Amino acid sequence: MRQTSLALALGLVFASPVRAETLPEYVADTIVVTPTRFSDIATDRAVNVTVISRADIERNPAVTLPEILQDYAGIGMRDLFGNNASDSTVDLRGFGAAAEQNTLILVDGVKQNDIDLSGVVWSAIPLSAIERIEIVRGGSSVLHGAGAVGGVINIITRSPKDRSNEATAGARYGSFNTRNVHATGNLVGRNVGLTLAASNDRSDGWRENNENRQSNFYGNARWKLDDGEVGFKLGADTQRLRLPGGRFVEPDQNLNELATNPRGAQTPRDWANRDGWLAALSGQFRLPKGEFAADLNYRSKEQEAYFYYGGSPDYRRTTLDMWTFSPRVKLPLRMGGLEHEVILGLDQELWDYALAVSNDPANIGQPINRVQADQRNTALYAQDHLRVSDALSVTAGARVEWFHIKAADHLDPAAPGSAIWDTAAPAGEQSERESAWDLGARYRVAPGQTIYAKAGRSFRFANVDEIYEYSPTYARQFQFLKPQTAYDQELGWEFGTARHGGRVALYHAQVEDEIHLDPYSAGVGNTNLPPLRRYGVEVEGRGSVGAVDLSAAYTLAFAEFTSGVFNGVPLKGNTVPLVPRHKLALIATWNIGAATRLTGSANYVSNQYMDNDEPNTLGVKIPAYAVADVRLEHGVGNWKFAAAVNNLFDEKYYTYAVRSQFNADRYSAYPLPGRHGWVSAEYRFR
C-alpha cells in the first residue's frame, strides 16, 4: 500500500503540465556558487544540486531551516526539542550520529561547522536575510575541504544588488508563547548597496525547562566596481536556552516517561548560552581572461553550559575564534583544440580554542581544568572543467590538505570543586596530510534529458571535543584519531525543465575509519569505526495540476557495516543507527488567487535504530512517523498575513533516542510537540 501511494504521488508530479513559478529552481536555470565557488550557471557539471529559492522559503509552513531542508531528497533531520531549531541536526546521505561532522554547512561560502561538537546554530541567520539555499549531495572535499563527506549546504544571503530601496517589518505569535519580531531594510545607491536584517525569537517551549531566547543581526554591504565587486558582512547572534533532557523508558522497571509525562524535564537545572560574531570581507574581480575571488573571514563565539548530575555540577565556558583566507582564480583555457575552465585555489584556516571547566559559574575565575588548542588547516586545490562537445563535459579535480593540532590541559588541584581523582591530559599534537579527488562526466542525450556520473574521495579530521576524553581508567587524555576517508560514486538522470521534471540519483559510498563516540568501553572515549558503506536512491519531482503546484522527494537509504568488531560485538551487516530506510516528502501549493495561497507539506520517515545501538540488539527502534503542516497566506496591499498549523494530525513522535550503555533495555527519547500553530503579519515599505 505504501509503495503504491508513493508511485501515484511521484507519477502525478512527473506527468503534470507546466505552470509553477515558485517551485524549487534547479541548476539548469539557476546561478549557483557551491559547485565551483564562483557564480555560474552550471548546466554542464556532474553535480547533484538542488536550489531552494526565496519563494520556496517564504511559502513553507515551517519557520526553521532544518524543517525546510527535510523536504528535499537525501536530507534527514533530527530535532531534540522542537523549539526554533535550538538543537537540530541535518543529515546528508545517512551519517546518523556523525551527521554534523560530515555535512558541511556554509553561509555565503564560509564554513559554519566548528572544531568542537556544539553544532551549527541554524537560527543565527534570520530567514528574512536568506536569498536561496544550495544543496550539493555527495563528497565535495576537492573544493570545500574536510567535513564535506556527505555533501554541502550553502546558505546564500540576500544581496542589496539589483534590489530597490525598501524595508519590511513583521511579527509572529504562536503556541507555547512563541513570539518573533523581525525587520529587514535595503538601501541602494548608484554603486553601493546595504542590506540589514534583525530578528528576535522568544518561546517558553513545549517541554518543561526549555525556554529559548534568540536574537540575530546581519548586515551586508556591496560596492560595485568597474571590473568587479567588493562586499563586507557583519553579524551577531545570542541564544539563551534551557535544556530539559530526555524521557526515560525502561520496561524492566515499569518506567515509561514518554507515556506518563512527555513534557517533563529530566534535567530541570541544565542550561546553555551562546554569543556569536562574524565579519567577512570579499571581492570578485574580472581579469583580462577569467575571474579572481578572495574571502577573508573572522568568526568568534563564546559558549557556557551548566549540567547538574545528581549532586555533581559541571560548568563549562568555551571560546572559539576562527580566521579563514580563501583566494581562488578561474581561468578559461584552450588546449588541444578543447575548451578548459580551470579553478585554482588556496584555503587557510586558523582556529583558537579555549575551554574552562568548573563546578559553578561563580568559580570559573579559578577553573579546575583549562584546555587550550590551536588548529591549522592549509589546502591547495585545482579543478579542470573540459567541454568535449556541446553535449559532453568532463570535470576532474584534486586537493591536498595539511592539518595540525596542538593541545594542552592544565589542572588546578586547589580550584573549588576539584577532587583528588581529577587529572590533566598530557600535552599532545597531531599532524596529518589528506587528499581528495573527483572525476565526473555529464552528457545531454536529448533536449531536457541529461545523465551524469561521478566518483571521488573525501575526508574529515577529528575535532577537539572528539579527542579530549577519558581513558579506560578515567584519566584525562588527548585521544588522537586517524582521519576518516570515503570513496563515493554516483549515477544520475535529470529530465524536464527547472519547473517541470525531476531527478533520479543512485549513490554508493565506502567509508573507512569513521570517527565515532564510543559509549561501550570503560570511560567515555572516541574511536575509528570498522568499515561502512552507504548507498541508496534519491528521487525528486515537480510539476503542477491546474492552480496547484506540486513537488515530491523520496529517499531510499542503506547504511551498514561491512566488517569488523566493535568492543567485542561483530558488526558485519548491522545497520548504522539513526538512518531511516525510507523518507518521503510532499509539498502542494494551491494558488487560490493572485494574493492568496495555501501550502501543505507532509513528511514520512520510517523507523530507525537508536543512537548507541550499533549491535542492533535493543529490540526497540525509533518508530516511523508522518507529520503534516499547512500554511495559509494572503496579501492586502503592502500587508502580508499568514497562519500555519504544524503537526496537523497531532502525531506523537520523536526523531532522536539514545540507548543506555549500562541498562540492557533502557533508553532516553526526546519527544516533540503535538499540534501547534502560529499567526503572522508583515508590512513592506516601498
Secondary structure, 3 states (H helix, E strand, C coil): CHHHHHHHHHHHHHHCCCCCCCCCEECCCCEECCCCCCCEECCCCCCEEEEECHHHHHHCCCCCHHHHHCCCCCEEEEECCCCCCCCEEEEECCCHHHHHHHEEEEECCEECCCCCCCCCCHHHCCHHHEEEEEEEECCCHHHHCCCCCCEEEEEEECCCCCCCCEEEEEEEEECCCEEEEEEEEEEECCCEEEEEEEEEEEECCCCCCCCEEEEEEEEEEEEEECCEEEEEEEEEEEEEEECCCCEEEEHHHCEEHHHHCCCCCCCCCCEEEEEEEEEEEEEEEECCCCEEEEEEEEEEEEEEEEEEECCEEEEEEEEEEEEEEEEEEEEEEEECCEEEEEEEEEEEEEEEEEEEEECCHHHCCCCCEEEEEEEEEEEEEEEEEEECCCCEEEEEEEEEEEEEEEEEEEECCCCCCCCCCCCCCCCEEEEEEEEEEEEEEEEEEECCEEEEEEEEEEEECCCHHHHEEECCCCCEEECCCCCEEEEEEEEEEEEEECCEEEEEEEEEEEEECCEEEECCCCCCEEEECCCEEEEEEEEEEEEEECCEEEEEEEEEEEEEECCCEECCEECCCCECCCCCCEEEEEEEEEEEECCEEEEEEEEEECCECCECCCCCCCCCCECCEEEEEEEEEEEECCEEEEEEEECCCCCCCEEEEEECCCCCCCEEEEECCCCEEEEEEEEEEC
